[in-house]
Amino acid sequence: MTAEVVSGVHWAFSRSVLEHGAFVFGGLLLYVLVTRIGHQRRHPSAAIAWVLIIAVLPYIGIPLFLLFGTRKFARPIRQLKPPRQTPSEQAGPAWAISLLAVLAVPAPTRNHSIRFHEDGLVSQQALLTMIEGARQGIDLCNYILGADATGNTLVAALMRCARGGVRVRVLLDAIGGLQSSRSQIGALREAGVTVRWFMPLLHNPLHGRMNLRNHRKLVVSDGATLWTGGRNFASEYFIDVNRQRAWPDLSFVVRGPLAAQAQSLFERDWHVAGNGDRPCSIAAVVDVANGIPAQLVPSGPDYADDTVYALLLTAAFQAQHRILAVTPYFVPDDALLAAWCMACRRGVEVTLLVPARSNHRLADWARERSLRELADAGARIYLFPEMIHAKAVIIDEQLALCGSANLDGRSLFLNFELTTAFYGLAEIVWLASWIERYTQKSAPYLAQNPPWWRDVIEGMVRAVGFQL
């Protein structure tokens, strides 16, 4: 070990009991001050985990908390009462519209068209066509840009667009962007594309913590067309490679004012990545007469409330007939899990589709307690034989949600995410049919009591899962 490391270890272990106790007390006091003064609300498992690591391992826990502990940095002025609307003006169910209005979410819009893409090649071609047709600007935000055939195809399209005189901006998460190649980023910049990294590992801590990742996926063309959904820009989300089939996933293209709202959201993230400024709320737009109703539901540290989580929790109590859901990772907090279990017990048909084994083994361990409890309450749970990456929730025939947010603590409480709420019957039916088709290709989940050692490991993984 170097002299500095030896010195640090000696300092930590040479403290008296009184000095050590004072250090622990100071760490716990710091936790209270940061969480209370900064309104850093967090669910109980997260709070207990932080308190334990600060109390038991203070010399590790306190620096980790300073690096990762902040969950929110937005305190917007909330609207206490939603605007009054007549039934004919409401885009969707009154309970959802009212809830999202007081959570400062952009208002619902009516759009020219909404087209879902379940096939990766079709989704890729729609995205490339959208980029090639841009005349003013392309704004792209994603978590991953793969150094593979799909990533290279997208990079080439963006370069052609920029060389044609179109303003092209690319925003990539700094952690997800580790999968990109330097040659890709260099080629983009050389062609005139502006590239920014969202919260690099080394950045001003006043502008956010490194565990707050941007998981939003969106591409806006000329402020009029929006491509979004759950797909990252890597081959496994779009095309078959080396006899490995592309992961089932969902994305969609919207033509209409929803695209202008998405561009405003991109502007906010772009400024955060550039200099830490946080522009004000998303601008209002003009609806399309008799258009298709939909609503952006952004969530993350830039919102004072956990918007998608609040909507899911409320929806569980509003559901009358069914809740359909698909997600690659299912690690809900206790309140959301209890709400879904209660829905089962009052007669709501709850159906959940997850992969038999996801691409994150720890997430599979962490989900087991929730799956067993939900199955015991009467839910129908299906295991798809391969990885499935789609994220969607359907409530009765009133509401469908689809986007980037998984049903786990990281997506619901830490990440910057983008979900879209659909209120049109055609869109709700399409998404529900998609989930039902994939449940028919899946095996029913059979709950089994685990041995004690596995139950302990599951509990430990779940306790820290909110940070994974």
C-alpha positions as CSV (number, residue, x, y, z in Angstrom):
1,M,0.0,0.0,0.0
2,T,1.1,3.6,-0.6
3,A,2.0,5.8,2.3
4,E,-1.2,7.8,1.8
5,V,-3.4,4.7,2.1
6,V,-1.5,3.4,5.1
7,S,-1.9,6.8,6.7
8,G,-5.7,6.8,6.0
9,V,-6.2,3.3,7.4
10,H,-4.1,4.2,10.5
11,W,-6.2,7.3,11.0
12,A,-9.5,5.4,10.8
13,F,-8.5,2.7,13.2
14,S,-6.5,4.8,15.7
15,R,-9.6,6.8,16.9
16,S,-10.7,6.5,20.5
17,V,-14.2,5.3,21.2
18,L,-15.3,8.8,22.0
19,E,-13.8,10.2,18.7
20,H,-15.4,7.3,16.7
21,G,-18.8,7.9,18.4
22,A,-18.6,11.6,17.6
23,F,-17.7,10.8,14.0
24,V,-20.7,8.5,13.7
25,F,-23.0,11.0,15.4
26,G,-21.8,13.7,13.0
27,G,-22.5,11.4,10.0
28,L,-26.0,10.7,11.2
29,L,-26.6,14.4,11.9
30,L,-25.4,15.1,8.3
31,Y,-27.9,12.6,7.0
32,V,-30.7,14.2,8.9
33,L,-29.8,17.7,7.8
34,V,-29.4,16.8,4.1
35,T,-32.6,14.7,4.0
36,R,-34.8,17.1,6.0
37,I,-33.6,20.5,4.9
38,G,-33.3,19.4,1.3
39,H,-36.7,17.6,1.4
40,Q,-34.9,14.4,0.3
41,R,-37.8,12.0,1.0
42,R,-37.0,8.4,0.4
43,H,-38.7,5.1,1.0
44,P,-38.0,3.2,4.3
45,S,-35.6,0.5,2.9
46,A,-33.4,3.2,1.4
47,A,-33.4,5.3,4.7
48,I,-32.6,2.2,6.8
49,A,-29.8,1.2,4.5
50,W,-28.2,4.6,4.6
51,V,-28.5,4.9,8.4
52,L,-27.0,1.4,8.9
53,I,-24.0,1.9,6.6
54,I,-23.3,5.3,8.2
55,A,-23.6,3.8,11.7
56,V,-21.7,0.6,11.1
57,L,-19.1,1.7,8.5
58,P,-19.0,5.5,8.9
59,Y,-15.6,6.0,7.2
60,I,-17.1,4.4,4.1
61,G,-20.8,5.3,4.5
62,I,-20.4,9.1,5.0
63,P,-18.3,9.6,1.8
64,L,-20.7,7.3,-0.1
65,F,-23.7,9.4,1.2
66,L,-22.0,12.6,0.1
67,L,-21.5,11.1,-3.4
68,F,-24.8,9.3,-3.8
69,G,-27.2,10.5,-1.2
70,T,-29.0,13.3,-2.9
71,R,-32.2,12.2,-4.6
72,K,-34.0,15.4,-5.5
73,F,-32.7,18.9,-6.5
74,A,-36.0,20.4,-7.6
75,R,-38.5,22.3,-5.5
76,P,-41.0,23.8,-7.9
77,I,-44.0,25.7,-6.7
78,R,-46.9,23.2,-6.8
79,Q,-50.3,24.0,-8.1
80,L,-52.6,23.3,-5.2
81,K,-55.8,22.8,-7.3
82,P,-56.0,21.5,-10.9
83,P,-57.8,23.7,-13.5
84,R,-61.5,22.9,-13.9
85,Q,-62.4,21.0,-17.0
86,T,-65.7,19.9,-18.4
87,P,-66.1,16.2,-19.3
88,S,-65.8,17.0,-23.0
89,E,-62.4,18.8,-22.5
90,Q,-60.8,16.0,-20.4
91,A,-58.3,13.9,-22.4
92,G,-58.5,11.0,-19.9
93,P,-59.8,9.9,-16.6
94,A,-60.4,12.8,-14.2
95,W,-58.4,11.2,-11.4
96,A,-55.3,10.9,-13.5
97,I,-55.6,14.3,-15.1
98,S,-56.1,16.0,-11.8
99,L,-53.2,14.2,-10.1
100,L,-50.7,14.9,-12.9
101,A,-51.8,18.6,-13.0
102,V,-50.9,19.2,-9.3
103,L,-47.6,17.3,-9.8
104,A,-46.5,20.0,-12.4
105,V,-46.5,17.5,-15.3
106,P,-47.0,18.9,-18.8
107,A,-50.7,19.1,-19.8
108,P,-52.2,16.4,-22.0
109,T,-52.2,17.1,-25.8
110,R,-54.1,15.9,-28.8
111,N,-51.9,14.7,-31.6
112,H,-52.1,13.9,-35.4
113,S,-51.0,10.3,-35.1
114,I,-49.4,7.8,-32.8
115,R,-47.8,4.6,-34.2
116,F,-46.3,1.8,-32.0
117,H,-43.4,-0.3,-33.1
118,E,-42.9,-3.7,-31.7
119,D,-40.5,-4.9,-34.4
120,G,-37.0,-3.5,-33.9
121,L,-36.2,-3.2,-37.6
122,V,-39.4,-1.2,-38.2
123,S,-38.6,1.0,-35.2
124,Q,-35.1,1.6,-36.5
125,Q,-36.3,2.5,-40.0
126,A,-38.9,4.9,-38.6
127,L,-36.2,6.6,-36.6
128,L,-33.8,6.9,-39.6
129,T,-36.5,8.2,-41.8
130,M,-37.4,10.8,-39.2
131,I,-33.7,11.9,-39.0
132,E,-33.3,12.0,-42.8
133,G,-36.5,14.1,-43.1
134,A,-35.4,16.8,-40.6
135,R,-35.0,20.3,-42.0
136,Q,-34.3,22.4,-38.9
137,G,-33.1,20.3,-35.9
138,I,-32.7,16.9,-34.4
139,D,-32.5,16.5,-30.6
140,L,-31.5,13.1,-29.3
141,C,-31.3,11.9,-25.7
142,N,-30.6,8.3,-24.8
143,Y,-28.9,6.2,-22.1
144,I,-26.8,4.0,-24.4
145,L,-25.2,4.4,-27.8
146,G,-23.7,1.1,-28.6
147,A,-20.4,0.6,-30.4
148,D,-22.0,-1.8,-32.7
149,A,-23.9,-2.0,-36.1
150,T,-27.0,-0.2,-34.7
151,G,-25.0,2.5,-33.1
152,N,-22.8,3.0,-36.1
153,T,-25.9,3.2,-38.4
154,L,-27.4,5.9,-36.2
155,V,-24.2,7.9,-36.0
156,A,-23.9,7.8,-39.8
157,A,-27.5,9.2,-40.2
158,L,-26.8,12.0,-37.7
159,M,-23.6,12.9,-39.5
160,R,-25.4,13.1,-42.8
161,C,-28.1,15.2,-41.2
162,A,-25.6,17.7,-39.7
163,R,-23.6,18.0,-42.9
164,G,-26.8,18.9,-44.7
165,G,-27.1,22.0,-42.5
166,V,-29.4,20.7,-39.8
167,R,-28.7,21.5,-36.2
168,V,-28.1,18.1,-34.4
169,R,-27.7,17.8,-30.6
170,V,-26.9,14.5,-28.9
171,L,-27.2,14.1,-25.1
172,L,-25.9,10.8,-23.7
173,D,-25.7,9.6,-20.1
174,A,-22.1,9.5,-18.9
175,I,-22.5,6.0,-17.4
176,G,-24.5,4.5,-20.2
177,G,-22.2,6.3,-22.6
178,L,-19.3,4.1,-21.5
179,Q,-20.6,1.6,-24.1
180,S,-20.0,4.2,-26.9
181,S,-16.7,4.3,-28.7
182,R,-14.4,7.4,-28.9
183,S,-14.4,7.1,-32.6
184,Q,-18.2,7.5,-32.7
185,I,-18.2,10.6,-30.6
186,G,-15.2,12.0,-32.5
187,A,-16.9,11.4,-35.8
188,L,-20.1,13.1,-34.6
189,R,-18.3,16.2,-33.5
190,E,-16.2,16.4,-36.6
191,A,-19.4,16.4,-38.7
192,G,-20.8,19.3,-36.7
193,V,-23.0,17.4,-34.2
194,T,-22.9,18.9,-30.6
195,V,-22.5,16.1,-28.0
196,R,-22.9,16.5,-24.3
197,W,-22.5,14.0,-21.5
198,F,-25.1,14.0,-18.7
199,M,-23.5,14.1,-15.2
200,P,-19.9,12.8,-15.9
201,L,-18.2,11.0,-13.1
202,L,-16.2,14.1,-12.3
203,H,-18.5,17.1,-12.2
204,N,-19.7,19.9,-9.9
205,P,-21.6,18.2,-7.1
206,L,-24.0,21.2,-6.9
207,H,-25.3,20.1,-10.3
208,G,-26.4,16.6,-9.1
209,R,-25.0,13.3,-7.8
210,M,-23.4,10.7,-10.0
211,N,-26.0,8.1,-9.1
212,L,-28.8,10.3,-10.7
213,R,-28.7,8.9,-14.2
214,N,-30.6,10.1,-17.3
215,H,-32.5,7.1,-18.6
216,R,-34.8,9.0,-20.9
217,K,-35.0,7.9,-24.5
218,L,-36.3,10.5,-27.0
219,V,-35.6,11.9,-30.5
220,V,-37.4,15.0,-31.7
221,S,-37.4,16.2,-35.3
222,D,-38.1,19.8,-36.1
223,G,-40.2,20.1,-32.9
224,A,-43.0,18.2,-34.7
225,T,-42.3,14.5,-34.5
226,L,-41.2,12.4,-31.5
227,W,-39.6,9.0,-31.3
228,T,-39.5,7.5,-27.8
229,G,-40.1,4.4,-25.8
230,G,-37.9,1.9,-24.0
231,R,-35.2,1.1,-26.6
232,N,-31.5,2.1,-26.1
233,F,-29.5,2.6,-29.3
234,A,-27.7,-0.8,-29.3
235,S,-28.2,-3.9,-31.5
236,E,-29.9,-6.1,-28.8
237,Y,-32.8,-3.6,-28.8
238,F,-33.4,-3.6,-32.5
239,I,-31.8,-6.5,-34.5
240,D,-30.8,-10.1,-34.3
241,V,-27.1,-10.6,-33.8
242,N,-25.1,-13.9,-34.0
243,R,-28.3,-16.0,-33.7
244,Q,-29.4,-14.0,-30.7
245,R,-32.8,-12.5,-31.2
246,A,-33.4,-8.9,-30.4
247,W,-35.1,-8.3,-27.1
248,P,-38.8,-7.7,-27.3
249,D,-39.3,-4.0,-26.7
250,L,-41.7,-1.1,-27.5
251,S,-41.2,2.3,-29.0
252,F,-43.5,4.7,-30.8
253,V,-43.6,7.8,-33.0
254,V,-45.9,10.7,-32.3
255,R,-46.7,13.5,-34.7
256,G,-48.2,16.5,-32.9
257,P,-47.7,18.9,-30.0
258,L,-46.4,16.1,-27.7
259,A,-43.2,16.4,-29.7
260,A,-42.8,20.1,-28.9
261,Q,-43.3,19.3,-25.2
262,A,-40.6,16.6,-25.5
263,Q,-38.3,19.1,-27.1
264,S,-38.8,21.5,-24.1
265,L,-37.9,18.6,-21.8
266,F,-34.8,18.0,-23.8
267,E,-33.8,21.6,-23.5
268,R,-34.0,21.3,-19.7
269,D,-31.7,18.3,-19.7
270,W,-29.4,19.9,-22.2
271,H,-28.9,22.9,-19.9
272,V,-28.3,20.7,-16.9
273,A,-25.6,18.8,-18.8
274,G,-24.1,22.1,-20.0
275,N,-23.9,24.4,-17.1
276,G,-26.3,23.3,-14.4
277,D,-29.0,25.8,-15.2
278,R,-32.5,24.5,-14.9
279,P,-35.0,26.4,-17.1
280,C,-38.5,26.8,-16.0
281,S,-41.5,24.6,-16.8
282,I,-42.4,23.0,-20.1
283,A,-44.2,25.4,-22.5
284,A,-47.9,25.1,-23.3
285,V,-48.8,23.9,-26.8
286,V,-51.8,24.1,-29.1
287,D,-53.8,20.9,-29.5
288,V,-54.8,19.2,-32.8
289,A,-58.6,19.4,-33.2
290,N,-60.1,15.9,-32.6
291,G,-56.6,14.5,-32.2
292,I,-55.3,11.5,-30.3
293,P,-55.0,12.3,-26.5
294,A,-51.6,11.6,-24.8
295,Q,-49.5,13.1,-22.1
296,L,-45.8,13.2,-21.3
297,V,-45.1,12.1,-17.7
298,P,-41.4,12.9,-17.0
299,S,-40.0,11.8,-13.6
300,G,-36.8,12.2,-11.8
301,P,-34.7,14.5,-9.6
302,D,-35.9,17.5,-11.6
303,Y,-39.4,17.0,-10.2
304,A,-40.3,17.6,-6.6
305,D,-42.6,14.6,-6.6
306,D,-42.1,11.0,-7.9
307,T,-44.6,11.5,-10.7
308,V,-44.7,8.0,-12.3
309,Y,-44.7,6.4,-8.9
310,A,-47.6,8.6,-7.7
311,L,-49.5,7.8,-10.8
312,L,-49.0,4.0,-10.4
313,L,-49.9,4.1,-6.7
314,T,-53.1,6.1,-7.4
315,A,-54.0,3.9,-10.3
316,A,-53.8,0.8,-8.2
317,F,-56.6,2.1,-6.0
318,Q,-58.6,3.4,-9.0
319,A,-58.5,0.2,-11.0
320,Q,-61.8,-1.6,-11.2
321,H,-61.2,-4.5,-13.6
322,R,-57.6,-5.1,-14.5
323,I,-54.0,-4.1,-14.2
324,L,-51.7,-5.4,-17.0
325,A,-47.9,-4.8,-16.7
326,V,-44.7,-5.8,-18.4
327,T,-41.3,-4.8,-17.1
328,P,-37.7,-6.3,-17.2
329,Y,-37.1,-5.6,-13.6
330,F,-39.8,-5.8,-10.8
331,V,-38.6,-4.4,-7.5
332,P,-41.4,-2.1,-6.2
333,D,-41.3,-0.5,-2.8
334,D,-43.6,-1.8,-0.1
335,A,-46.3,0.7,-0.7
336,L,-46.7,0.0,-4.4
337,L,-46.5,-3.7,-3.8
338,A,-49.2,-3.5,-1.1
339,A,-51.4,-1.5,-3.3
340,W,-51.2,-4.1,-6.1
341,C,-51.8,-6.9,-3.6
342,M,-54.9,-5.0,-2.3
343,A,-56.2,-4.6,-5.8
344,C,-56.0,-8.4,-6.3
345,R,-57.9,-9.0,-3.1
346,R,-60.7,-6.7,-4.0
347,G,-61.2,-8.5,-7.3
348,V,-59.0,-6.6,-9.8
349,E,-57.2,-9.0,-12.2
350,V,-53.6,-8.2,-12.0
351,T,-51.3,-9.7,-14.7
352,L,-47.5,-9.2,-14.6
353,L,-45.1,-10.2,-17.4
354,V,-41.3,-10.4,-16.6
355,P,-38.4,-12.3,-18.2
356,A,-37.5,-15.6,-16.7
357,R,-34.0,-14.3,-16.4
358,S,-33.1,-10.6,-17.1
359,N,-29.7,-9.2,-18.0
360,H,-29.2,-8.1,-14.4
361,R,-28.9,-11.1,-12.0
362,L,-29.1,-8.9,-8.9
363,A,-32.4,-7.5,-10.0
364,D,-33.7,-11.1,-10.4
365,W,-32.7,-11.9,-6.9
366,A,-34.2,-8.7,-5.5
367,R,-37.6,-9.3,-7.2
368,E,-38.3,-12.7,-5.7
369,R,-40.0,-11.5,-2.5
370,S,-42.3,-9.2,-4.4
371,L,-43.2,-11.9,-6.9
372,R,-44.1,-14.4,-4.2
373,E,-46.2,-11.8,-2.3
374,L,-48.0,-10.7,-5.4
375,A,-48.7,-14.3,-6.4
376,D,-50.0,-15.1,-2.9
377,A,-52.4,-12.2,-3.3
378,G,-53.8,-13.8,-6.5
379,A,-52.0,-12.1,-9.3
380,R,-51.2,-13.9,-12.5
381,I,-47.4,-13.7,-13.1
382,Y,-45.8,-15.0,-16.3
383,L,-42.1,-15.6,-17.1
384,F,-41.1,-14.9,-20.7
385,P,-38.3,-17.4,-21.7
386,E,-36.0,-14.7,-23.0
387,M,-35.0,-11.2,-21.9
388,I,-37.9,-8.8,-22.5
389,H,-37.1,-5.1,-22.2
390,A,-40.6,-3.4,-22.7
391,K,-42.1,-1.3,-20.0
392,A,-45.9,-0.8,-20.0
393,V,-48.8,-0.7,-17.6
394,I,-52.5,-0.7,-18.5
395,I,-55.3,0.3,-16.1
396,D,-58.8,-0.9,-17.1
397,E,-59.7,0.7,-20.5
398,Q,-58.9,4.2,-19.1
399,L,-55.1,4.5,-19.2
400,A,-52.0,3.0,-20.6
401,L,-48.4,3.9,-19.7
402,C,-45.4,3.2,-21.9
403,G,-41.8,4.5,-21.8
404,S,-38.4,4.2,-20.2
405,A,-39.4,3.6,-16.5
406,N,-39.0,0.1,-15.0
407,L,-41.0,-1.0,-12.0
408,D,-38.0,-0.8,-9.7
409,G,-36.7,1.7,-7.1
410,R,-33.9,3.1,-9.4
411,S,-36.4,4.1,-12.2
412,L,-39.2,5.2,-9.8
413,F,-37.0,7.2,-7.3
414,L,-33.6,8.1,-8.8
415,N,-33.4,8.1,-12.6
416,F,-34.5,10.8,-15.0
417,E,-37.2,8.9,-16.9
418,L,-39.8,9.6,-19.6
419,T,-43.2,7.8,-19.7
420,T,-46.1,8.6,-21.9
421,A,-49.7,8.2,-20.8
422,F,-52.2,7.2,-23.5
423,Y,-55.9,7.9,-23.1
424,G,-57.2,6.8,-26.5
425,L,-59.0,3.5,-26.6
426,A,-57.1,2.3,-29.7
427,E,-53.7,2.8,-28.1
428,I,-54.9,1.2,-24.8
429,V,-56.2,-1.8,-26.7
430,W,-53.0,-2.1,-28.8
431,L,-50.7,-2.2,-25.7
432,A,-53.0,-4.5,-23.8
433,S,-53.1,-6.9,-26.8
434,W,-49.3,-6.8,-27.0
435,I,-48.9,-7.8,-23.4
436,E,-51.5,-10.5,-23.7
437,R,-49.8,-12.0,-26.8
438,Y,-46.5,-12.3,-24.9
439,T,-48.1,-13.8,-21.8
440,Q,-49.3,-16.6,-24.1
441,K,-45.7,-17.4,-25.0
442,S,-44.7,-17.4,-21.3
443,A,-44.8,-19.9,-18.5
444,P,-46.8,-19.2,-15.3
445,Y,-44.7,-18.3,-12.3
446,L,-44.9,-20.8,-9.4
447,A,-44.1,-19.3,-6.0
448,Q,-41.9,-21.4,-3.8
449,N,-40.6,-20.8,-0.3
450,P,-36.9,-20.3,-0.5
451,P,-34.3,-21.8,1.9
452,W,-33.3,-19.4,4.8
453,W,-30.0,-18.5,3.2
454,R,-31.6,-17.4,-0.1
455,D,-34.2,-15.4,1.8
456,V,-31.4,-13.6,3.7
457,I,-29.6,-12.8,0.4
458,E,-32.8,-11.6,-1.3
459,G,-33.4,-9.3,1.6
460,M,-29.9,-7.9,1.5
461,V,-30.0,-7.4,-2.3
462,R,-33.4,-5.7,-2.0
463,A,-32.2,-3.4,0.8
464,V,-29.5,-1.9,-1.4
465,G,-31.4,-2.4,-4.7
466,F,-32.5,1.2,-4.9
467,Q,-29.0,2.2,-5.7
468,L,-28.3,-0.6,-8.3
